[in-house]
Amino acid sequence: MSDSSTRGAPCVVVAITRTKELRISDPRTNDRIRVPEVRLVGPNGEQVGVVRIEVALRLAQEADLDLVEVAPNSKPPVVKIMDYGKFKYEAAQKAKEARRNQANTVLKEVRFRLKIEAHDYTTKLKRAEGFLQAGDKVKAMILFRGREQSRPEQGVRLLRKFAEDVAEFGTVESNPTIDGRNMVMVVAPHKNKSEVKTEQNAQRAANKEAARSARGGAAVDEGETEAPSEPASAE
């Protein structure tokens, strides 16, 4: 016997979602394209024109390829016949390569005292040059002590000297400014991290090719032997 208290209660339906859903960013393909007409692009990029969706699907099936919606907001939507699996793989590889080559510029810090000794300055200068060559920005900071704060012009002179010494690797992005008890200046590299990494990869490839050529030349030299001389005839 059913409980009278449950009579008239709304029926609750629990929807079971599929574990593998299509991502919203994925384009519509094949039977998921539900429009009467489309502007069709062939597998080699040729413009077929506006056709019925049934015709576009049939042409894709005959080519053993997929029909992919590439411009859904066009009137009518633009679709292309392609190998969608191959397209997604190549797109994923390009994105992976872009992430590998992408490198964010880091702000490195180099600190000076107003009365810094020559060898300390040289050490910090070399460190800053290394940061800039790697594609990072350098924040040069002078730490003022006591009455040194009353002589900011000396800090400006030191930072300007530093900017001149690293000019081969970077340029001043922000001029010397007072920041509390300190004075700071930012130097940006001439080449960003992506450019530096690209050059490094190209250099490594060139070095490998040179080493391979050198090994090949050595193998040829070792393989060359003198032909045996003919014995002298007795007279």
Secondary structure, DSSP 8 states (H G I E B T S, - for coil): ---GGGTT----------SS---TTS--BGGG---SEEEEE-TTS-EEEEEEHHHHHHHHHHTT-EEEEEETTSSS-EEEEE-HHHHHHHHHHHHHHHHHH-----EEEEEEETT--HHHHHHHHHHHHHHHHTT-EEEEEEE--GGGGG-HHHHHHHHHHHHHHTTTTEEEEEEEEEETTEEEEEEEESS-HHHHHHHHHHHHHHHHHHHHHHHHHHHHHHH------------
